[in-house]
Amino acid sequence: MGTFFAWLLVTMVAAALALYALGRLLYSGTRYPDEILFATTDDDKPIAIWRYRPEGRAHATPVILQHGLGVNHYNFDMDDHVSLARYFARAGYDVFAADLRGCGLSRPWKWGAPDKWRIRFSDFVERDLPAVFAMVEEATGAKKVHFIGHSMGGMIGYALAQGPIGKKMKSFAAIAGPCFFEHMQQFRSALKLRGLMRFFVVIRQKPFLTTMAPLLRFFPALLGDHEVNPANVDGRLMAFAVVNGMENMPRDLMLDYARWVEDREWTDGHGTSWEDGLAKITVPIYCLGAAVDFYCPPGANEGVIDRVASKRKQYRMFSLANGDQADYGHGDLVVGRTAPDDIFPSLLAWVRDND
């Protein structure tokens, strides 16, 4: 019996390694922008910014696209069709998609650096995005930008819009960006796992997801329905996404989320409430929601427009009931099969109305 289980274990490990190698071989790839810039933060961290230059007649105001938790800039550039970055570039906008610290080409490569994964949400707000805004201004000469953030990228946008950088936003769109954590209690059971996190500086999901890639190519539903509505995603793109677009997650950042869920309030932990600060926002703001979004259910973001001081503001739920082609989940708002037909034109219309 012991020999049987030993062989079973060896077989399972061998199968996992084979799937991982196959995932890397078949689905690793690089989609090249027109230019890659590097901004340097005030704590000397390089932030990669992928630039997509406008086609045809260019608009004066550039667009910044900001990805969310556990992904990188590929969230906005899966292929030539499902690419919010290239969609806006084709519409004549100079587009910049930044990799936050710890992600993509902003990932820490040096071994042995004790703080390379010490990453908090406040680092994005106070360090990374100010450097990105400065680099975009240097590259284009534009004093204002249109800012579009998905998920945590939307949260970063809320926080930025409350401060001095808000004056540099011509408009802001938050795609499934939660900020009311009293409506995020679906994660409360996960708080029991916090004790295990002391053993890990980073949660390495990328190798596991790469192993799943060959299976997701044909069975995208294996990813579950938390990340996306599996009926609205293409298996080929999901395989590419998990190999190239997904990132490992820093423990300290995950503990930030745990604190917000436990406290039912979105704060920096040092007296600043970003939730209360919504009242300071005056930039035109568009909040997008999804009908079957596990990570940002309607209550977590639909009330934003009632709290902000913006004169131009709107909320839109994307669903079959509202005339869209799918009941959208969290991720397929930007990588879904029908996103270029439903979501992208809505965002472009918002930006043009505020240009």
KOLGU-375989 format. One line per 8 residues: for each residue x, y, z of C-alpha. Coordinates in Angstrom, 2 decimals. Example, Ala and Ser with C-alpha at 12.3 -4.5 7.8 and 13.67 -1.06 7.14 Angstrom:
<recs>
12.30:-4.50:7.80 ~ 13.67:-1.06:7.14
</recs>
This chain:
<recs>
0.00:0.00:0.00 ~ 2.85:2.36:0.85 ~ 4.44:1.72:-2.53 ~ 1.13:2.46:-4.29 ~ 0.74:5.84:-2.60 ~ 4.38:6.68:-3.29 ~ 3.89:5.96:-6.99 ~ 0.62:7.91:-6.94
2.40:10.92:-5.43 ~ 5.23:10.70:-7.96 ~ 2.71:10.47:-10.80 ~ 0.76:13.49:-9.57 ~ 3.92:15.58:-9.19 ~ 5.13:14.52:-12.64 ~ 1.75:15.40:-14.16 ~ 1.78:18.82:-12.48
5.32:19.52:-13.71 ~ 4.36:18.43:-17.22 ~ 1.32:20.71:-17.23 ~ 3.43:23.60:-15.92 ~ 6.03:23.09:-18.65 ~ 3.30:22.79:-21.28 ~ 1.66:25.97:-20.02 ~ 4.93:27.88:-20.26
5.73:26.42:-23.69 ~ 2.35:27.02:-25.31 ~ 1.09:30.21:-23.71 ~ 4.07:32.32:-22.65 ~ 4.29:35.35:-24.85 ~ 4.96:39.06:-25.02 ~ 2.71:41.63:-26.60 ~ 4.78:44.65:-27.45
3.55:48.21:-26.99 ~ 4.94:51.14:-28.95 ~ 7.24:52.06:-26.07 ~ 8.11:51.02:-22.53 ~ 8.94:53.82:-20.10 ~ 10.26:53.54:-16.56 ~ 9.30:55.94:-13.80 ~ 11.23:56.01:-10.51
9.35:56.37:-7.24 ~ 10.52:58.45:-4.29 ~ 11.71:55.23:-2.62 ~ 13.77:54.35:-5.72 ~ 11.53:51.63:-7.18 ~ 11.27:51.35:-11.01 ~ 7.71:51.35:-12.36 ~ 7.23:50.07:-15.91
4.73:51.96:-18.07 ~ 3.56:50.44:-21.35 ~ 2.74:53.10:-23.93 ~ 0.35:52.69:-26.87 ~ 0.59:55.67:-29.21 ~ -2.54:57.08:-30.83 ~ -3.55:56.16:-34.35 ~ -4.73:58.89:-36.69
-5.66:62.27:-35.25 ~ -4.51:62.40:-31.62 ~ -6.49:63.74:-28.69 ~ -4.69:66.16:-26.39 ~ -5.45:64.32:-23.14 ~ -3.73:60.95:-22.55 ~ -5.32:57.95:-20.84 ~ -3.83:56.04:-17.89
-5.06:52.46:-17.41 ~ -4.43:50.91:-13.99 ~ -4.68:47.18:-13.31 ~ -5.82:45.61:-10.06 ~ -4.76:43.01:-7.53 ~ -2.87:39.91:-8.65 ~ -2.53:40.94:-12.31 ~ -0.41:43.24:-14.48
-0.86:45.53:-17.49 ~ -1.85:42.57:-19.71 ~ -5.28:42.89:-18.14 ~ -5.74:45.70:-20.67 ~ -4.01:44.03:-23.62 ~ -4.88:40.35:-24.12 ~ -4.94:40.35:-27.90 ~ -5.62:42.87:-30.66
-9.38:42.61:-30.15 ~ -9.75:42.21:-26.38 ~ -7.47:45.12:-25.53 ~ -8.77:48.27:-23.87 ~ -5.32:49.84:-24.39 ~ -5.34:49.31:-28.17 ~ -9.03:50.22:-28.39 ~ -8.31:53.69:-26.99
-5.16:54.02:-29.11 ~ -7.19:53.26:-32.24 ~ -9.61:55.98:-31.12 ~ -6.73:58.47:-31.09 ~ -5.64:58.47:-27.46 ~ -2.10:58.22:-26.10 ~ -2.46:55.32:-23.65 ~ -0.25:54.41:-20.68
-0.68:51.15:-18.72 ~ 1.48:50.89:-15.60 ~ 2.74:47.77:-13.83 ~ 2.48:48.40:-10.09 ~ 5.47:47.48:-7.92 ~ 5.70:43.71:-7.62 ~ 4.02:43.18:-11.00 ~ 5.19:42.66:-14.59
8.41:44.52:-15.39 ~ 8.07:46.32:-12.04 ~ 8.54:42.98:-10.28 ~ 11.52:42.79:-7.88 ~ 14.22:40.62:-9.42 ~ 17.04:40.84:-6.88 ~ 17.35:37.85:-4.61 ~ 17.95:38.48:-0.94
16.47:41.99:-0.79 ~ 14.60:41.84:2.55 ~ 11.95:44.39:1.60 ~ 11.27:43.49:-2.03 ~ 7.83:42.06:-1.24 ~ 6.98:44.54:1.54 ~ 4.21:46.14:-0.47 ~ 1.14:47.91:0.91
-1.82:49.54:-0.79 ~ -0.59:52.94:0.37 ~ 2.61:52.41:-1.66 ~ 0.57:52.48:-4.85 ~ -1.27:55.65:-3.86 ~ 1.61:57.59:-2.34 ~ 4.53:56.42:-4.47 ~ 3.78:54.45:-7.65
1.00:56.49:-9.24 ~ 2.52:59.91:-8.48 ~ 5.60:58.70:-10.36 ~ 3.41:57.44:-13.22 ~ 1.52:60.73:-13.49 ~ 4.82:62.63:-13.54 ~ 6.24:60.40:-16.29 ~ 3.10:60.72:-18.42
3.26:64.51:-18.10 ~ 6.95:64.44:-19.05 ~ 6.29:62.21:-22.07 ~ 3.27:64.10:-23.40 ~ 3.35:67.59:-21.90 ~ -0.28:67.10:-20.83 ~ -1.25:68.55:-17.45 ~ -4.33:66.32:-17.10
-5.20:62.71:-17.89 ~ -8.22:60.44:-18.12 ~ -7.76:57.75:-15.46 ~ -9.37:54.31:-15.77 ~ -8.81:51.69:-13.07 ~ -10.06:48.12:-12.82 ~ -10.77:46.55:-9.41 ~ -7.95:47.64:-7.08
-6.95:50.05:-9.84 ~ -10.31:51.74:-9.29 ~ -9.64:51.86:-5.55 ~ -6.30:53.55:-6.26 ~ -8.20:56.05:-8.39 ~ -10.66:56.83:-5.57 ~ -7.76:57.48:-3.19 ~ -5.83:59.60:-5.70
-8.88:61.68:-6.60 ~ -9.20:62.77:-2.95 ~ -5.78:64.42:-2.95 ~ -3.62:66.74:-5.08 ~ -3.48:64.29:-7.99 ~ -7.24:64.61:-8.33 ~ -6.58:68.01:-9.91 ~ -4.64:66.21:-12.66
-7.60:63.99:-13.59 ~ -9.84:65.22:-16.37 ~ -12.09:62.24:-15.77 ~ -12.04:59.00:-13.79 ~ -13.70:55.64:-14.47 ~ -13.70:52.89:-11.83 ~ -14.40:49.46:-13.32 ~ -15.66:47.22:-10.50
-13.66:49.16:-7.92 ~ -14.99:48.36:-4.42 ~ -14.78:50.77:-1.51 ~ -17.62:49.82:0.87 ~ -16.24:46.82:2.72 ~ -19.34:46.28:4.82 ~ -20.62:44.78:1.55 ~ -17.53:42.57:1.13
-18.26:40.12:3.94 ~ -18.13:37.14:1.56 ~ -14.41:37.14:2.40 ~ -14.87:37.00:6.17 ~ -14.31:33.23:6.40 ~ -10.88:33.73:4.79 ~ -9.77:35.79:7.80 ~ -9.07:32.51:9.60
-6.11:31.98:7.26 ~ -4.27:35.13:8.37 ~ -2.19:33.19:10.87 ~ -0.71:31.10:8.05 ~ 0.48:34.21:6.26 ~ 3.28:34.78:8.76 ~ 5.10:31.91:7.02 ~ 4.92:33.57:3.59
6.14:36.97:2.45 ~ 4.37:36.49:-0.88 ~ 1.53:34.26:-2.03 ~ 2.82:32.55:-5.15 ~ -0.27:31.87:-7.24 ~ 1.50:32.24:-10.59 ~ 3.06:28.72:-10.78 ~ -0.25:27.09:-9.87
-2.15:29.10:-12.48 ~ 0.46:28.35:-15.14 ~ -0.08:24.65:-14.40 ~ -3.80:25.15:-15.03 ~ -3.30:26.92:-18.37 ~ -3.45:23.85:-20.69 ~ -6.72:22.82:-19.02 ~ -8.25:26.31:-19.05
-7.63:26.49:-22.80 ~ -10.42:23.96:-23.29 ~ -12.31:24.23:-19.98 ~ -12.30:27.91:-18.84 ~ -14.97:27.08:-16.24 ~ -12.21:25.37:-14.20 ~ -11.16:28.86:-13.12 ~ -14.46:29.09:-11.27
-16.96:31.92:-11.34 ~ -15.26:34.26:-8.86 ~ -12.72:35.78:-11.25 ~ -14.96:35.90:-14.34 ~ -18.25:34.72:-15.73 ~ -16.82:31.61:-17.45 ~ -19.55:31.72:-20.09 ~ -18.20:35.09:-21.26
-14.50:34.29:-21.68 ~ -12.43:32.63:-24.38 ~ -10.36:29.64:-23.25 ~ -7.36:30.66:-25.35 ~ -7.28:34.12:-23.76 ~ -7.70:32.67:-20.28 ~ -4.69:30.41:-20.83 ~ -2.65:33.41:-22.01
-3.92:35.48:-19.09 ~ -2.98:33.09:-16.31 ~ 0.53:32.53:-17.70 ~ 1.36:36.13:-18.57 ~ -1.14:38.41:-16.87 ~ -1.44:36.96:-13.36 ~ 0.97:37.90:-10.58 ~ 1.99:36.71:-7.14
0.42:38.66:-4.27 ~ 2.41:40.31:-1.45 ~ 1.38:39.21:2.03 ~ 1.26:42.72:3.46 ~ -1.11:43.82:0.72 ~ -3.38:40.85:1.41 ~ -3.34:41.76:5.11 ~ -4.54:45.23:4.14
-7.56:43.63:2.52 ~ -8.10:41.40:5.56 ~ -8.15:44.44:7.84 ~ -10.69:46.22:5.62 ~ -13.00:43.20:5.62 ~ -12.69:42.74:9.38 ~ -13.16:46.43:10.22 ~ -15.82:46.88:7.53
-14.09:50.13:6.61 ~ -11.54:51.15:4.00 ~ -8.72:53.00:5.78 ~ -4.94:53.27:5.68 ~ -4.68:51.95:9.25 ~ -3.25:55.24:10.49 ~ -6.32:57.42:10.81 ~ -7.15:58.17:7.18
-10.48:56.83:5.89 ~ -10.54:56.67:2.11 ~ -14.22:55.80:2.37 ~ -15.00:59.05:4.22 ~ -12.73:60.86:1.77 ~ -15.06:60.10:-1.14 ~ -16.84:63.35:-0.27 ~ -13.70:65.23:-1.35
-13.85:63.93:-4.92 ~ -14.93:66.51:-7.51 ~ -13.50:64.95:-10.70 ~ -16.11:63.58:-13.16 ~ -16.56:59.94:-12.14 ~ -18.07:56.88:-13.81 ~ -18.53:53.69:-11.77 ~ -19.08:50.43:-13.64
-20.57:47.36:-11.98 ~ -21.14:43.75:-13.05 ~ -24.21:41.59:-12.49 ~ -22.42:38.49:-11.16 ~ -19.31:40.08:-9.65 ~ -18.06:38.13:-6.62 ~ -15.20:40.50:-5.78 ~ -17.18:43.73:-6.17
-20.89:43.05:-5.60 ~ -23.25:45.96:-6.34 ~ -23.32:47.24:-2.77 ~ -19.53:47.66:-2.77 ~ -19.48:50.40:-5.40 ~ -22.92:51.53:-6.59 ~ -23.22:54.03:-3.72 ~ -20.04:55.88:-4.68
-21.85:58.43:-6.82 ~ -24.05:59.35:-3.83 ~ -20.98:60.14:-1.73 ~ -18.78:62.12:-4.12 ~ -19.09:65.87:-4.73 ~ -18.58:65.51:-8.50 ~ -21.09:67.35:-10.68 ~ -20.70:64.83:-13.49
-21.16:61.29:-12.21 ~ -22.85:58.07:-13.21 ~ -23.19:54.40:-12.29 ~ -23.88:51.60:-14.76 ~ -24.54:47.93:-14.09 ~ -23.61:45.66:-17.01 ~ -26.06:42.78:-17.32 ~ -28.45:41.01:-19.65
-31.31:42.79:-17.91 ~ -29.81:46.14:-18.90 ~ -29.51:45.17:-22.56 ~ -25.90:43.98:-22.57 ~ -24.69:40.77:-24.19 ~ -23.81:39.00:-20.92 ~ -24.18:39.02:-17.18 ~ -20.67:40.27:-16.49
-18.36:39.00:-13.78 ~ -15.41:40.79:-12.22 ~ -12.67:40.14:-14.76 ~ -14.67:39.86:-17.95 ~ -15.52:43.57:-17.71 ~ -12.09:44.01:-19.31 ~ -11.16:40.57:-20.73 ~ -14.57:39.14:-21.59
-15.55:37.96:-25.05 ~ -18.19:40.70:-25.34 ~ -16.32:43.47:-23.49 ~ -15.18:45.17:-26.75 ~ -18.85:45.51:-27.75 ~ -20.39:46.52:-24.41 ~ -17.78:47.91:-22.02 ~ -15.15:49.54:-24.24
-17.58:51.79:-26.16 ~ -19.18:52.90:-22.90 ~ -15.79:53.93:-21.50 ~ -14.82:55.68:-24.72 ~ -18.08:57.63:-24.74 ~ -17.44:58.71:-21.13 ~ -13.91:59.88:-21.90 ~ -15.02:61.74:-25.04
-17.85:63.45:-23.13 ~ -15.26:64.72:-20.65 ~ -12.44:65.45:-23.07
</recs>
